[in-house]
Amino acid sequence: MKILLRTNRFYLTLLNKTYSTALKSVTTVQVNGKEYRADDYTNITPKITSYINRNLHLKKDNPLSLVRQRIVNYFYASFTHGGNPVFSVYDNLSPIVSTRQNFDDLLIPEDHPSRAKSDCYYINASVLLRAHMTAHQSELLRSGLDNFLMIGDVYRRDEIDSTHFPVFHQVDAVRLQRKEHLFVNHPDLNIFEPNYDPTNPHTFTNSISDPSKQSCHTLEATKLMEGQLKNHLIGMVKVLFGENIKYRWVDAYFPFTHPSWELEIYYENNWMEVLGCGIMRNEILANAGPTNSIAYAFGLGLERLAMALYKIPDIRLMWSTDDGFLSQFQDRDVNASIEYKPVSIYPHCTNDLSFWLPPTLTIDTFMSNDFYDLVRDIGGDVIEQVKLKDKFIHPKSKKHSLCYSIVYRHLERTLTQAEVNKVHEDIAAATVKAFNVAIR
Ligand code: DAH
């Protein structure tokens, strides 16, 4: 992809090159097929623009997508109404947003450092690449939603090292509760203090000077929401990292929530921050529509979770299109525990294995995941990939047959064909024994 900079007299096409000097004469910038007015805020580069539409979070074999699916599954399964999920998911919203969406709607002050040109990729003074998924909170509330997840790519100017990249992915969420739901067993309790009139929110000055709650909310409503929020998030972290994960809550500040917290988990001898959350500022709800509710919100980064879960040492690997990387996450159960193995530079060997299934099995009932596990059990670390190559039903005998390609690669040395053949024979023998198949 390229950025087209148009001046009054000519078009300037720039590829992989910053254009601060060219900017002086530039009047428009083209991003993602659309033309925008350029101004002295414009700092988006062609390289950054090239990441738009990669949608790693939606690519089936990308680790970010596996973590996304696990989080979505958790929220789908934990909150249902009449068998239907309560949360709706927005994972395809355009990353090009207004400064109103990214900042003003979220009560981020004019002079807040997160607005700085040095921190964001601006298309112009009023349009930028979203710096967080929270940017969509108000528009989705305005459209009438009450429980939703927003998932996508976010852009921040930052150093590039093994844990930082200017583009990363976030999951943000909002859960709104009305009095009838929050206090099902206590109809006498209220969300709002008596001096706040939800039908006339703009006559009230909401204060956050009390660390325990916003002045419009009752302490009961705030504490109940805090309890639910923390339980839901701990549940999610346990689904990802296991029941025994060590965690702690840390008080935090965000302009759009009060009170606010960060959740840290103990990982590889360090406390690692995994998310920010809190009770949504009532002004945001009042401006966007729902006036009779209290809500919690949270936001987390997918890269950090994926790197910890799968032991991926460098954030840049997420962008890899190399088969040696992606194949490690291919065709895997989303809940499988996967440990990333650095891609070897040594050549690979591919051997095929074809077999007839016994009459008790068909090409549709054969459990390929069981077979993959067996291959890994026998072959160990030299197995790089197992792919289904062919399915076949014999026209006369009606016997069913499958063919798999097994890719062998050692991480530290070149394998000989003789060694590979030996492992391959062992796998064939174990397959015959385990599934009662006949090698073709
Ligand atoms: N937007 C924040 C960030 O990018 C994370 C966050 C914190 C999101 C609290 C929320 C929230 O929705 O309630 O750092």
Boltz pocket constraint, residues with backbone or C-beta under 6 A from the ligand:
constraints:
  - pocket:
      binder: B
      contacts: [[A, 131], [A, 132], [A, 133], [A, 134], [A, 172], [A, 173], [A, 254], [A, 256], [A, 257], [A, 261], [A, 275], [A, 276], [A, 277], [A, 278], [A, 296], [A, 297], [A, 298], [A, 299], [A, 300]]
      max_distance: 6.0
